[in-house]
Amino acid sequence: MKRFSSRRGFANEGGYWAEVPAIPGCATEGDSWDELISNLHEAIEGCLSVDSSQLEVDGKSQILELAI
């Protein structure tokens, strides 16, 4: 299982925000701490998921799937 560090803080309008510096564009928010953590898990999974059926493969390449 891979571990990611996140930067978290209080949102001006209330609640919390978080971002994952190792994954550009991976950010989320939540009204409570528990909601933020849940949303952060979902955001990381979403940012790392790729539909392999959308990848183009020719005779010189192949798809390699890794579990992290």
N, C-alpha and C positions, 0 to 999 in steps of 0.2 A: 504494500500500500504506500503510495507516495504522499508526502506531507507538503502542504503549502502554507506559507505565512501570509497573514492578511493585515492590512492597516485598517483600524476601525475608529470611529468617532461618533460624536453626538451630532445629529442633524439640526440645523437652525430651526426648522419647523416642527421639531419633536421627533423622537425615535432615534434610530441609529443608522449609520452607513458603513460600508466596508468595501475594500478593493483588494485585489490580489496582484501585487506588483509583478510577479513572475508570469502572469497571463494578461497581456495588454487587453484592455477593454472589459475585463472581468470585474464587475462591481454590482452591488446590490444594496438594499436597504430593508429595514423592518421597524415596526412600531414598538416591538419589545426585543429584549436581548435574545430570547428563545426563537422568535420569528427571524431575527437577523441571522442566527446560526443556521437555521433550517434553510433560509434563502441563500446563504453563502454556499452551502453544500450543493444546492440546485444550480447555482450560477457556475460553480467550478465544473460540475458535470456537463452542463450545457456548453461551456466554452471549450471543453476538451473533446466533446463528442463530434464525430464526423461520420456522415453517411457514406460508407465505402462504396455503395452502388453508384455514387456520383463521381467517383474517381475514374479517370481515364487510364487504361492500361493497354500498352502495346506489346509487341513481341520481345521487347528489350527490358520490360519492367514487370513488376508483380506487386501485389498488396501484401504487406506484412503486418499482422495485428499483434500488439503487445499488451499484456495485462500489467498495469502499474498499480 
